[in-house]
């Protein structure tokens, strides 16, 4: 098994922090994608 010791940590705080980081990155990428889509739609109207 090549599971890092980080994931075997008995402290749930580390897992919650990792989850928040992943959700934050996903939200930033999603918001960026939506922003680009809206910008492209506005450019097409001109």
LODO-662135 format. One record per atom (N, C-alpha, C, O): atom name; y, x, z; residue in one letter. Coordinates in nm, 2 decimals, decimal comma. Atoms other than C-alpha are relative to their C-alpha. Last residue first. Example, Ala and Ser with C-alpha at 12.3 -4.5 7.8 and 13.67 -1.06 7.14 Angstrom:
BEGIN
+-------+--------+--------+--------+--------+
: atome :     yy :     xx :     zz : residu :
+-------+--------+--------+--------+--------+
:     N :  -0,11 :  -0,09 :   0,00 :      s :
:    CA :  -0,11 :   1,37 :   0,71 :      s :
:     C :   0,11 :  -0,08 :   0,08 :      s :
:     O :   0,22 :  -0,03 :   0,09 :      s :
:     N :  -0,12 :   0,09 :   0,00 :      a :
:    CA :  -0,45 :   1,23 :   0,78 :      a :
:     C :   0,12 :   0,09 :   0,00 :      a :
:     O :   0,12 :   0,19 :   0,07 :      a :
+-------+--------+--------+--------+--------+
END
This chain:
BEGIN
+-------+--------+--------+--------+--------+
: atome :     yy :     xx :     zz : residu :
+-------+--------+--------+--------+--------+
:     N :  -0,13 :  -0,05 :   0,07 :      x :
:    CA :   4,33 :  -2,10 :  -3,03 :      x :
:     C :  -0,02 :   0,02 :  -0,15 :      x :
:     O :   0,07 :   0,06 :  -0,22 :      x :
:     N :  -0,10 :   0,12 :   0,02 :      x :
:    CA :   4,04 :  -2,32 :  -2,91 :      x :
:     C :   0,12 :   0,05 :  -0,08 :      x :
:     O :   0,18 :  -0,03 :  -0,15 :      x :
:     N :   0,04 :   0,08 :   0,12 :      x :
:    CA :   3,78 :  -2,04 :  -2,96 :      x :
:     C :   0,10 :  -0,11 :  -0,03 :      x :
:     O :   0,11 :  -0,15 :  -0,15 :      x :
:     N :  -0,04 :  -0,08 :   0,12 :      x :
:    CA :   3,97 :  -1,81 :  -2,72 :      x :
:     C :  -0,04 :  -0,08 :  -0,12 :      x :
:     O :   0,03 :  -0,07 :  -0,22 :      x :
:     N :  -0,15 :   0,01 :   0,01 :      x :
:    CA :   3,95 :  -2,08 :  -2,44 :      x :
:     C :   0,04 :   0,08 :  -0,13 :      x :
:     O :   0,13 :   0,03 :  -0,20 :      x :
:     N :  -0,03 :   0,14 :   0,05 :      x :
:    CA :   3,57 :  -2,11 :  -2,49 :      x :
:     C :   0,15 :  -0,01 :  -0,02 :      x :
:     O :   0,19 :  -0,08 :  -0,12 :      x :
:     N :   0,04 :   0,01 :   0,14 :      x :
:    CA :   3,53 :  -1,73 :  -2,47 :      x :
:     C :   0,03 :  -0,14 :  -0,05 :      x :
:     O :   0,08 :  -0,15 :  -0,17 :      x :
:     N :  -0,10 :  -0,07 :   0,08 :      x :
:    CA :   3,73 :  -1,72 :  -2,15 :      x :
:     C :  -0,04 :  -0,01 :  -0,14 :      x :
:     O :   0,06 :  -0,02 :  -0,23 :      x :
:     N :  -0,12 :   0,08 :   0,00 :      x :
:    CA :   3,52 :  -2,00 :  -1,99 :      x :
:     C :   0,10 :   0,07 :  -0,09 :      x :
:     O :   0,17 :   0,01 :  -0,17 :      x :
:     N :   0,02 :   0,12 :   0,08 :      x :
:    CA :   3,20 :  -1,81 :  -2,08 :      x :
:     C :   0,12 :  -0,08 :  -0,02 :      x :
:     O :   0,16 :  -0,13 :  -0,13 :      x :
:     N :   0,00 :  -0,05 :   0,14 :      x :
:    CA :   3,33 :  -1,48 :  -1,94 :      x :
:     C :  -0,02 :  -0,12 :  -0,10 :      x :
:     O :   0,04 :  -0,13 :  -0,20 :      x :
:     N :  -0,13 :  -0,04 :   0,04 :      x :
:    CA :   3,42 :  -1,65 :  -1,61 :      x :
:     C :   0,01 :   0,04 :  -0,15 :      x :
:     O :   0,11 :   0,01 :  -0,22 :      x :
:     N :  -0,07 :   0,13 :   0,02 :      x :
:    CA :   3,08 :  -1,82 :  -1,59 :      x :
:     C :   0,15 :   0,03 :  -0,04 :      x :
:     O :   0,20 :  -0,03 :  -0,13 :      x :
:     N :   0,05 :   0,06 :   0,12 :      x :
:    CA :   2,91 :  -1,48 :  -1,64 :      x :
:     C :   0,08 :  -0,13 :  -0,03 :      x :
:     O :   0,11 :  -0,15 :  -0,15 :      x :
:     N :  -0,05 :  -0,08 :   0,11 :      x :
:    CA :   3,14 :  -1,31 :  -1,38 :      x :
:     C :  -0,05 :  -0,06 :  -0,13 :      x :
:     O :   0,03 :  -0,07 :  -0,22 :      x :
:     N :  -0,14 :   0,03 :   0,02 :      x :
:    CA :   3,07 :  -1,59 :  -1,13 :      x :
:     C :   0,06 :   0,07 :  -0,12 :      x :
:     O :   0,14 :   0,02 :  -0,19 :      x :
:     N :  -0,01 :   0,13 :   0,05 :      x :
:    CA :   2,69 :  -1,55 :  -1,18 :      x :
:     C :   0,15 :  -0,04 :  -0,03 :      x :
:     O :   0,18 :  -0,10 :  -0,13 :      x :
:     N :   0,04 :  -0,01 :   0,14 :      x :
:    CA :   2,71 :  -1,17 :  -1,14 :      x :
:     C :   0,01 :  -0,14 :  -0,07 :      x :
:     O :   0,05 :  -0,15 :  -0,18 :      x :
:     N :  -0,10 :  -0,07 :   0,08 :      x :
:    CA :   2,91 :  -1,21 :  -0,83 :      x :
:     C :  -0,03 :   0,01 :  -0,14 :      x :
:     O :   0,05 :  -0,02 :  -0,23 :      x :
:     N :  -0,11 :   0,09 :   0,02 :      x :
:    CA :   2,68 :  -1,48 :  -0,69 :      x :
:     C :   0,11 :   0,07 :  -0,08 :      x :
:     O :   0,18 :   0,00 :  -0,16 :      x :
:     N :   0,03 :   0,10 :   0,10 :      x :
:    CA :   2,37 :  -1,27 :  -0,76 :      x :
:     C :   0,12 :  -0,09 :  -0,02 :      x :
:     O :   0,15 :  -0,13 :  -0,14 :      x :
:     N :   0,01 :  -0,06 :   0,14 :      x :
:    CA :   2,52 :  -0,97 :  -0,59 :      x :
:     C :  -0,02 :  -0,10 :  -0,10 :      x :
:     O :   0,04 :  -0,10 :  -0,21 :      x :
:     N :  -0,14 :  -0,03 :   0,03 :      x :
:    CA :   2,62 :  -1,18 :  -0,28 :      x :
:     C :   0,00 :   0,06 :  -0,14 :      x :
:     O :   0,09 :   0,03 :  -0,22 :      x :
:     N :  -0,07 :   0,12 :   0,04 :      x :
:    CA :   2,27 :  -1,34 :  -0,27 :      x :
:     C :   0,14 :   0,03 :  -0,04 :      x :
:     O :   0,20 :  -0,03 :  -0,14 :      x :
:     N :   0,05 :   0,05 :   0,13 :      x :
:    CA :   2,11 :  -1,00 :  -0,28 :      x :
:     C :   0,07 :  -0,12 :  -0,05 :      x :
:     O :   0,10 :  -0,14 :  -0,16 :      x :
:     N :  -0,05 :  -0,09 :   0,10 :      x :
:    CA :   2,34 :  -0,86 :  -0,01 :      x :
:     C :  -0,05 :  -0,05 :  -0,14 :      x :
:     O :   0,02 :  -0,05 :  -0,23 :      x :
:     N :  -0,15 :   0,02 :   0,03 :      x :
:    CA :   2,29 :  -1,16 :   0,21 :      x :
:     C :   0,05 :   0,08 :  -0,11 :      x :
:     O :   0,13 :   0,04 :  -0,19 :      x :
:     N :  -0,01 :   0,12 :   0,08 :      x :
:    CA :   1,91 :  -1,13 :   0,17 :      x :
:     C :   0,14 :  -0,04 :  -0,03 :      x :
:     O :   0,17 :  -0,08 :  -0,14 :      x :
:     N :   0,04 :  -0,02 :   0,14 :      x :
:    CA :   1,92 :  -0,77 :   0,27 :      x :
:     C :   0,02 :  -0,12 :  -0,08 :      x :
:     O :   0,06 :  -0,12 :  -0,20 :      x :
:     N :  -0,11 :  -0,08 :   0,06 :      x :
:    CA :   2,13 :  -0,85 :   0,58 :      x :
:     C :  -0,04 :   0,03 :  -0,15 :      x :
:     O :   0,05 :   0,02 :  -0,23 :      x :
:     N :  -0,11 :   0,09 :   0,03 :      x :
:    CA :   1,88 :  -1,12 :   0,67 :      x :
:     C :   0,11 :   0,07 :  -0,07 :      x :
:     O :   0,18 :   0,01 :  -0,16 :      x :
:     N :   0,04 :   0,08 :   0,11 :      x :
:    CA :   1,59 :  -0,88 :   0,63 :      x :
:     C :   0,11 :  -0,10 :  -0,03 :      x :
:     O :   0,14 :  -0,13 :  -0,15 :      x :
:     N :   0,00 :  -0,08 :   0,12 :      x :
:    CA :   1,76 :  -0,62 :   0,85 :      x :
:     C :  -0,03 :  -0,09 :  -0,12 :      x :
:     O :   0,03 :  -0,07 :  -0,23 :      x :
:     N :  -0,13 :  -0,02 :   0,04 :      x :
:    CA :   1,84 :  -0,88 :   1,11 :      x :
:     C :   0,01 :   0,08 :  -0,13 :      x :
:     O :   0,09 :   0,05 :  -0,21 :      x :
:     N :  -0,03 :   0,09 :   0,12 :      x :
:    CA :   1,48 :  -0,99 :   1,12 :      x :
:     C :   0,14 :   0,02 :  -0,04 :      x :
:     O :   0,18 :  -0,03 :  -0,15 :      x :
:     N :  -0,13 :   0,06 :  -0,02 :      x :
:    CA :   1,39 :  -0,68 :   1,34 :      x :
:     C :   0,04 :  -0,09 :  -0,12 :      x :
:     O :   0,05 :  -0,04 :  -0,23 :      x :
:     N :   0,01 :   0,13 :  -0,08 :      x :
:    CA :   1,02 :  -0,62 :   1,34 :      x :
:     C :   0,13 :  -0,07 :   0,02 :      x :
:     O :   0,13 :  -0,18 :   0,06 :      x :
:     N :  -0,08 :  -0,01 :  -0,12 :      x :
:    CA :   1,07 :  -0,36 :   1,05 :      x :
:     C :  -0,02 :  -0,14 :   0,08 :      x :
:     O :  -0,01 :  -0,24 :   0,02 :      x :
:     N :   0,09 :   0,02 :  -0,11 :      x :
:    CA :   0,78 :  -0,37 :   0,80 :      x :
:     C :   0,07 :   0,00 :   0,14 :      x :
:     O :   0,01 :  -0,01 :   0,24 :      x :
:     N :   0,04 :   0,14 :   0,01 :      x :
:    CA :   1,02 :  -0,42 :   0,51 :      x :
:     C :  -0,10 :  -0,03 :   0,12 :      x :
:     O :  -0,12 :  -0,15 :   0,14 :      x :
:     N :  -0,12 :   0,09 :  -0,02 :      x :
:    CA :   1,21 :  -0,10 :   0,60 :      x :
:     C :  -0,05 :  -0,15 :   0,01 :      x :
:     O :   0,00 :  -0,22 :   0,09 :      x :
:     N :   0,00 :   0,04 :  -0,14 :      x :
:    CA :   0,88 :   0,09 :   0,65 :      x :
:     C :   0,12 :  -0,10 :   0,02 :      x :
:     O :   0,11 :  -0,17 :   0,12 :      x :
:     N :  -0,09 :  -0,08 :  -0,09 :      x :
:    CA :   0,85 :   0,09 :   0,27 :      x :
:     C :   0,00 :  -0,05 :   0,14 :      x :
:     O :  -0,02 :  -0,17 :   0,17 :      x :
:     N :  -0,10 :   0,08 :  -0,06 :      x :
:    CA :   0,54 :  -0,09 :   0,12 :      x :
:     C :   0,09 :   0,09 :   0,09 :      x :
:     O :   0,04 :   0,15 :   0,18 :      x :
:     N :  -0,12 :  -0,08 :   0,01 :      x :
:    CA :   0,34 :   0,14 :  -0,10 :      x :
:     C :   0,12 :  -0,08 :   0,05 :      x :
:     O :   0,22 :  -0,08 :  -0,01 :      x :
:     N :  -0,12 :   0,09 :   0,00 :      x :
:    CA :   0,00 :   0,00 :   0,00 :      x :
:     C :   0,13 :   0,09 :   0,00 :      x :
:     O :   0,14 :   0,18 :   0,08 :      x :
+-------+--------+--------+--------+--------+
END
